[in-house]
Amino acid sequence: MQHRTLGTQGLTVSAVGYGSMGLTMAYGPTDEQAGVTAIQRAYEKGVTFFDTAELYGMGTGSNETLLGEAVKGFRDDVVLATKFGFDLAADPYGGTLNSRPDNIRKVAESSLRYLGTDHIDVLYQHRVDPDVPIEEVAGAVKELIDAGKVKYFGLSEAGPQTIRRAHAVQPVSVLQTEYSLFERTVEQLFPLLEDLGIGFVAYSPLGRGFITGSAKPASQYDPTDYRNLDPRWQPGNFEKNVEAVGRLGELARAKGITVSQLALAWLLAQGEHIVPIPGTRSAARIEENAGAAAVTLTEADLAAIREILPHGGFGARYAEQAMPTWI
């Protein structure tokens, strides 16, 4: 597995990481043992970057605990990233923001305990809180870094003003935002990230599973699965996206790879500062995703992909009321 450097503070991770959200929320019934097995298989395939969040446990710490348990045998060999930014006592599904410094400190201590570690490698603000100046947020994380409890500061779904103001207080190592063949909006921030020396982590790099080629109509998912509400799965958008993934699949097969590997390799080809974090409970998918790091796309391949999806997929990435606001 190749490695990449994110930011200018020394954060180095595998070219393909692992996102753990789906192990405990948003994608139907959970299976903790399958999650542990998937995480450990990812490590065996060279993945060293594992992403979790307070929110993914919906106030119980279950996701961070699962990840901590899975990596305890090789903790010192991997980078663990987690996130703060919600009042889960008020709403375990993340409907209430809280990035006050006292809550940041409280969440960090809980995350350390759940992960079973003495330091968090990357601590992100999960969503920008308009009621708390970002300078106060960055200052609180800086205190945690100075105390040795956190190594690197990250932001998620933040806009240019927020990034600049935070970076002036505590250097931001990485921005995490949705990015895939289906979702390109964040590309407008890439010049700023390059200017400030900030790396980028792409979540939902396979379009929440749509670009694996296994998408089903929304009504066929478990009632607890977010994809029932995702605009890209709704009639009209769904059929267009299926057609596009079919064409991508033809291109992938011609190269002897899967459509997932094509999509992840495309992301890696967009810049050396980019690392995708696909999530899965399947050991076979783990191997498939990790293998994307070895795929090289030619200019002809990239041109063919642009022809199929010149501006991204069909349908917004969130329902309107859940769409993050960048400031």
SEVOLUM-266587 format. One record per residue (C-alpha): x, y, z; residue in three letters. Coordinates in Angstrom, 1 decimal, always signed. Last residue first. Example, Ala and Ser with C-alpha at 12.3 -4.5 7.8 and 13.67 -1.06 7.14 Angstrom:
REC      x      y      z residuo
REC  +13.7   -1.1   +7.1     SER
REC  +12.3   -4.5   +7.8     ALA
This chain:
REC      x      y      z residuo
REC  -19.0  +29.3   +5.5     ILE
REC  -20.2  +26.0   +4.0     TRP
REC  -23.7  +24.9   +4.8     THR
REC  -24.3  +21.1   +5.2     PRO
REC  -27.4  +19.7   +3.4     MET
REC  -29.7  +18.0   +5.8     ALA
REC  -32.9  +20.1   +5.0     GLN
REC  -32.3  +19.8   +1.3     GLU
REC  -32.0  +16.0   +1.3     ALA
REC  -28.4  +15.1   +0.9     TYR
REC  -26.0  +14.3   -2.0     ARG
REC  -28.2  +16.0   -4.5     ALA
REC  -29.5  +14.1   -7.5     GLY
REC  -27.8  +12.8  -10.7     PHE
REC  -24.1  +12.1  -10.5     GLY
REC  -21.1  +14.3  -11.1     GLY
REC  -20.2  +17.1  -13.6     HIS
REC  -18.7  +15.4  -16.6     PRO
REC  -19.9  +11.9  -15.7     LEU
REC  -19.6   +9.6  -18.7     ILE
REC  -17.4  +11.9  -20.8     GLU
REC  -15.3  +12.8  -17.8     ARG
REC  -14.7   +9.1  -17.2     ILE
REC  -13.5   +8.6  -20.8     ALA
REC  -11.2  +11.5  -20.5     ALA
REC   -9.7  +10.0  -17.3     LEU
REC   -9.2   +6.7  -19.0     ASP
REC   -7.5   +8.4  -22.0     ALA
REC   -5.2  +10.3  -19.6     GLU
REC   -4.2   +7.0  -18.2     THR
REC   -5.4   +5.6  -14.9     LEU
REC   -3.0   +3.7  -12.6     THR
REC   -4.4   +1.2  -10.2     VAL
REC   -2.2   +0.1   -7.3     ALA
REC   -4.2   +2.1   -4.7     ALA
REC   -7.4   +0.5   -6.0     ALA
REC   -6.3   -2.8   -4.5     GLY
REC   -7.3   -1.6   -1.0     ALA
REC  -10.9   -1.2   -2.2     ASN
REC  -11.1   -4.7   -3.6     GLU
REC   -9.4   -6.3   -0.6     GLU
REC  -11.9   -4.5   +1.8     ILE
REC  -14.8   -5.4   -0.5     ARG
REC  -13.9   -9.1   -0.1     ALA
REC  -13.7   -8.6   +3.7     ALA
REC  -17.2   -7.2   +3.7     SER
REC  -18.4   -4.8   +6.4     ARG
REC  -17.6   -1.7   +4.2     THR
REC  -16.4   +1.8   +4.4     GLY
REC  -14.5   +3.9   +1.8     PRO
REC  -12.0   +6.4   +3.2     ILE
REC  -10.5   +8.3   +0.2     PRO
REC   -7.1  +10.1   +0.5     VAL
REC   -6.3  +13.2   -1.4     ILE
REC   -3.1  +15.4   -1.2     HIS
REC   -1.4  +13.6   -4.1     GLU
REC   -4.1  +15.0   -6.4     GLY
REC   -7.1  +14.1   -8.6     GLN
REC   -5.6  +10.7   -9.5     ALA
REC   -6.4   +9.3   -6.1     LEU
REC  -10.1  +10.1   -6.7     LEU
REC  -10.0   +8.4  -10.1     TRP
REC   -8.4   +5.3   -8.5     ALA
REC  -11.2   +5.1   -6.0     LEU
REC  -13.8   +5.2   -8.8     ALA
REC  -12.0   +2.7  -11.0     LEU
REC  -11.5   +0.4   -8.0     GLN
REC  -15.2   +0.5   -7.3     SER
REC  -16.0   -0.2  -11.0     VAL
REC  -13.9   -3.3  -10.7     THR
REC  -10.6   -3.9  -12.5     ILE
REC   -9.4   -5.7  -15.7     GLY
REC   -8.9   -2.5  -17.7     LYS
REC  -11.7   -3.3  -20.1     ALA
REC  -13.8   -4.3  -17.1     ARG
REC  -13.4   -0.8  -15.6     ALA
REC  -14.5   +0.9  -18.8     LEU
REC  -17.6   -1.3  -19.0     GLU
REC  -18.3   -0.7  -15.3     GLY
REC  -18.2   +3.1  -15.8     LEU
REC  -20.9   +2.7  -18.5     ARG
REC  -23.0   +0.7  -16.0     GLY
REC  -22.3   +3.3  -13.3     VAL
REC  -23.7   +5.9  -15.7     ALA
REC  -26.9   +3.9  -16.5     GLU
REC  -27.5   +3.2  -12.8     VAL
REC  -27.1   +6.9  -12.1     ASN
REC  -29.7   +7.8  -14.7     LYS
REC  -32.2   +5.3  -13.4     GLU
REC  -31.8   +6.4   -9.8     PHE
REC  -32.2  +10.1  -10.6     ASN
REC  -35.6   +9.7  -12.2     GLY
REC  -37.0   +7.7   -9.2     PRO
REC  -35.1   +8.5   -6.0     GLN
REC  -31.8   +6.8   -5.2     TRP
REC  -29.7   +9.9   -5.8     ARG
REC  -31.9  +11.9   -3.6     PRO
REC  -30.9   +9.8   -0.5     ASP
REC  -34.0   +9.0   +1.6     LEU
REC  -34.1   +5.2   +1.3     ASN
REC  -30.3   +5.3   +1.1     ARG
REC  -30.2   +6.2   +4.8     TYR
REC  -31.0   +2.5   +5.8     ASP
REC  -33.2   +2.1   +8.8     THR
REC  -36.1   +0.8   +6.7     PRO
REC  -33.9   -1.9   +5.3     ASP
REC  -33.3   -1.4   +1.6     TYR
REC  -35.5   -2.5   -1.3     GLN
REC  -37.6   +0.7   -1.4     SER
REC  -34.6   +2.7   -2.4     ALA
REC  -34.1   +0.9   -5.7     PRO
REC  -31.0   -1.3   -5.5     LYS
REC  -27.3   -0.3   -6.0     ALA
REC  -24.8   -3.1   -6.5     SER
REC  -22.5   -1.5   -9.1     GLY
REC  -20.0   -0.4   -6.4     THR
REC  -20.7   +3.2   -7.5     ILE
REC  -24.0   +3.4   -5.6     PHE
REC  -22.3   +2.4   -2.3     GLY
REC  -22.7   +5.6   -0.5     ARG
REC  -21.4   +7.5   -3.6     GLY
REC  -18.2   +5.4   -3.7     LEU
REC  -16.0   +8.0   -2.1     PRO
REC  -18.5   +8.5   +0.7     SER
REC  -15.8  +10.5   +2.6     TYR
REC  -12.9  +12.1   +0.8     ALA
REC  -10.0  +13.2   +3.0     VAL
REC   -8.1  +16.3   +1.9     PHE
REC   -4.7  +17.6   +2.9     GLY
REC   -4.0  +21.2   +3.9     ILE
REC   -0.9  +23.2   +2.8     GLY
REC   -2.6  +26.6   +3.0     LEU
REC   -2.3  +27.4   -0.8     ASP
REC   -3.1  +23.8   -1.7     GLU
REC   -6.2  +23.8   +0.5     LEU
REC   -7.3  +27.1   -1.0     LEU
REC   -6.8  +25.8   -4.6     PRO
REC   -8.8  +22.7   -3.6     PHE
REC  -11.8  +24.5   -2.3     LEU
REC  -13.8  +24.6   -5.6     GLN
REC  -13.2  +20.9   -5.9     GLU
REC  -15.7  +20.5   -3.0     VAL
REC  -18.7  +20.5   -5.3     THR
REC  -17.6  +17.3   -7.1     ARG
REC  -20.1  +14.6   -6.0     GLU
REC  -21.0  +11.5   -8.1     PHE
REC  -17.4  +10.7   -9.2     LEU
REC  -16.6  +11.1   -5.5     SER
REC  -16.1  +13.7   -2.8     TYR
REC  -17.9  +14.2   +0.5     GLU
REC  -15.9  +16.4   +2.9     THR
REC  -12.9  +16.0   +5.2     GLN
REC  -10.4  +18.8   +5.5     LEU
REC   -6.9  +17.9   +6.8     VAL
REC   -3.9  +19.2   +8.7     SER
REC   -5.4  +22.5  +10.0     VAL
REC   -2.8  +24.7  +11.6     PRO
REC   -4.1  +26.1  +14.9     GLN
REC   -5.1  +29.7  +15.3     VAL
REC   -4.6  +31.0  +11.7     ALA
REC   -5.8  +27.7  +10.3     HIS
REC   -9.2  +28.1  +12.0     ALA
REC   -9.8  +31.5  +10.4     ARG
REC   -8.7  +30.3   +6.9     ARG
REC  -10.8  +27.1   +7.1     ILE
REC  -13.9  +28.9   +8.4     THR
REC  -13.7  +31.5   +5.6     GLN
REC  -13.2  +28.9   +2.9     PRO
REC  -16.0  +26.5   +3.9     GLY
REC  -16.1  +23.6   +6.3     ALA
REC  -17.7  +20.2   +5.7     GLU
REC  -15.3  +18.5   +8.1     SER
REC  -12.3  +20.2   +9.8     LEU
REC   -9.1  +18.5  +11.1     GLY
REC   -6.5  +19.1  +13.8     PHE
REC   -3.5  +16.8  +14.3     TYR
REC   -1.8  +15.1  +17.2     LYS
REC   -4.4  +15.0  +20.1     VAL
REC   -3.9  +14.2  +23.8     LYS
REC   -0.4  +15.5  +23.9     GLY
REC   -1.3  +18.5  +26.1     ALA
REC   -0.3  +21.0  +23.4     ASP
REC   -2.6  +19.1  +21.0     ILE
REC   -5.5  +19.3  +23.4     LEU
REC   -4.9  +23.0  +23.9     GLU
REC   -4.7  +23.5  +20.1     LYS
REC   -8.1  +21.7  +19.9     VAL
REC   -9.6  +24.3  +22.3     ALA
REC   -8.0  +27.1  +20.3     GLY
REC   -9.3  +25.8  +17.0     ALA
REC  -12.9  +25.7  +18.4     VAL
REC  -12.5  +29.2  +20.0     GLU
REC  -11.2  +30.6  +16.7     GLU
REC  -14.1  +28.9  +14.9     ILE
REC  -16.5  +31.2  +16.7     PRO
REC  -19.3  +29.2  +18.4     VAL
REC  -22.9  +29.7  +17.4     ASP
REC  -22.4  +28.9  +13.7     PRO
REC  -21.2  +25.4  +14.6     ASP
REC  -19.3  +23.9  +11.7     VAL
REC  -19.8  +20.2  +11.4     ARG
REC  -17.6  +17.2  +12.5     HIS
REC  -14.8  +19.3  +14.0     GLN
REC  -12.1  +16.9  +13.5     TYR
REC   -9.5  +15.3  +15.8     LEU
REC   -6.7  +13.4  +14.1     VAL
REC   -4.2  +11.1  +15.9     ASP
REC   -6.2  +10.8  +19.1     ILE
REC   -4.0  +10.0  +22.1     HIS
REC   -3.8   +7.8  +25.2     ASP
REC   -5.8   +4.9  +23.6     THR
REC   -8.7   +2.7  +24.5     GLY
REC  -10.9   +4.0  +21.6     LEU
REC  -13.8   +4.5  +24.0     TYR
REC  -11.7   +6.2  +26.7     ARG
REC   -9.9   +8.5  +24.3     LEU
REC  -13.2   +9.3  +22.7     SER
REC  -14.7  +10.2  +26.1     SER
REC  -11.9  +12.5  +26.9     GLU
REC  -12.2  +14.2  +23.5     ALA
REC  -15.9  +14.6  +23.9     VAL
REC  -15.5  +16.4  +27.2     LYS
REC  -12.8  +18.7  +25.9     ARG
REC  -14.8  +19.6  +22.8     ILE
REC  -17.9  +20.1  +25.1     ASN
REC  -16.0  +22.6  +27.2     ASP
REC  -14.7  +24.3  +24.1     PRO
REC  -18.2  +24.9  +22.7     ARG
REC  -18.7  +22.9  +19.5     SER
REC  -22.3  +21.9  +20.1     ASN
REC  -24.7  +21.2  +17.2     LEU
REC  -28.1  +19.7  +17.7     THR
REC  -29.6  +17.3  +15.1     GLY
REC  -26.9  +14.8  +15.4     GLY
REC  -28.9  +11.6  +15.6     TYR
REC  -28.5  +11.2  +19.4     PRO
REC  -30.4  +14.5  +19.9     ASP
REC  -30.2  +16.4  +23.1     ALA
REC  -27.8  +14.1  +24.8     ALA
REC  -26.0  +13.9  +21.5     LEU
REC  -25.0  +17.6  +21.6     ASP
REC  -22.8  +17.6  +18.5     PHE
REC  -19.4  +18.8  +17.3     GLY
REC  -16.8  +16.2  +17.9     PHE
REC  -14.9  +13.9  +15.5     LYS
REC  -12.5  +10.9  +15.3     THR
REC   -9.4   +9.9  +13.5     ALA
REC   -7.1   +7.0  +14.4     LEU
REC   -3.8   +6.6  +12.5     VAL
REC   -2.3   +3.1  +12.6     VAL
REC   +0.9   +1.2  +13.6     ASP
REC   +0.8   +2.1  +17.3     ASP
REC   -2.7   +0.6  +17.7     ARG
REC   -1.6   -2.8  +16.3     PHE
REC   -3.2   -5.3  +18.7     GLY
REC   -5.8   -2.8  +19.9     LYS
REC   -7.1   -2.2  +16.4     VAL
REC  -10.4   -4.0  +16.6     ALA
REC  -11.2   -3.1  +20.2     GLU
REC  -10.6   +0.6  +19.4     GLY
REC  -12.8   +0.5  +16.3     LEU
REC  -15.6   -1.2  +18.2     LEU
REC  -15.3   +1.3  +21.1     THR
REC  -15.3   +4.2  +18.7     GLU
REC  -18.5   +2.9  +17.0     ASN
REC  -20.2   +2.1  +20.3     SER
REC  -19.5   +5.3  +22.1     GLY
REC  -23.2   +5.4  +23.3     THR
REC  -24.2   +8.9  +22.2     GLY
REC  -25.3   +8.0  +18.7     MET
REC  -22.2   +5.8  +18.2     GLY
REC  -21.5   +7.2  +14.8     TYR
REC  -21.9  +10.7  +16.3     LEU
REC  -18.7  +10.4  +18.4     GLU
REC  -16.8   +9.8  +15.2     ALA
REC  -14.8   +7.2  +13.3     THR
REC  -12.1   +7.1  +10.7     ASP
REC   -9.2   +4.6  +10.3     PHE
REC   -6.0   +5.2   +8.4     PHE
REC   -3.4   +2.5   +8.3     THR
REC   -4.7   +0.3   +5.4     VAL
REC   -2.0   -2.1   +4.3     GLY
REC   -4.1   -5.2   +3.3     LYS
REC   -3.7   -6.7   +6.8     GLU
REC   -5.0   -3.5   +8.3     TYR
REC   -8.1   -3.7   +6.1     ALA
REC   -8.6   -7.3   +7.3     ARG
REC   -8.5   -6.1  +10.9     GLN
REC  -11.1   -3.5  +10.2     ILE
REC  -13.4   -5.9   +8.3     ALA
REC  -13.1   -8.6  +11.0     THR
REC  -14.0   -6.0  +13.7     VAL
REC  -17.0   -4.9  +11.6     GLY
REC  -18.2   -8.4  +10.9     ALA
REC  -18.1   -9.0  +14.7     GLN
REC  -20.1   -5.9  +15.3     GLU
REC  -22.9   -6.8  +12.9     ASP
REC  -25.3   -3.9  +12.3     THR
REC  -28.7   -3.8  +10.8     PRO
REC  -29.2   -1.1   +8.1     GLY
REC  -26.8   +1.4   +6.6     TYR
REC  -27.2   +4.6   +8.6     ALA
REC  -25.5   +3.5  +11.8     MET
REC  -23.1   +1.1  +13.6     THR
REC  -20.7   -0.3  +11.1     LEU
REC  -21.7   +2.1   +8.5     GLY
REC  -19.7   +4.9  +10.1     MET
REC  -16.4   +3.1  +10.0     SER
REC  -14.5   +4.8   +7.2     GLY
REC  -11.3   +3.1   +6.1     TYR
REC   -8.3   +4.6   +4.4     GLY
REC   -6.8   +4.3   +0.9     VAL
REC   -3.4   +6.0   +0.2     ALA
REC   -2.2   +4.9   +3.6     SER
REC   -1.5   +7.7   +6.1     VAL
REC   +1.1  +10.3   +6.9     THR
REC   +0.4  +13.4   +9.1     LEU
REC   +3.6  +15.4   +9.4     GLY
REC   +2.4  +19.0  +10.1     GLN
REC   +2.3  +20.1   +6.5     THR
REC   -1.0  +18.7   +5.4     GLY
REC   -1.9  +15.1   +4.5     LEU
REC   +1.1  +13.0   +3.4     THR
REC   +0.3   +9.9   +1.3     ARG
REC   +1.2   +6.2   +1.6     HIS
REC   +1.3   +3.4   -0.9     GLN
REC   +0.0   +0.0   +0.0     MET
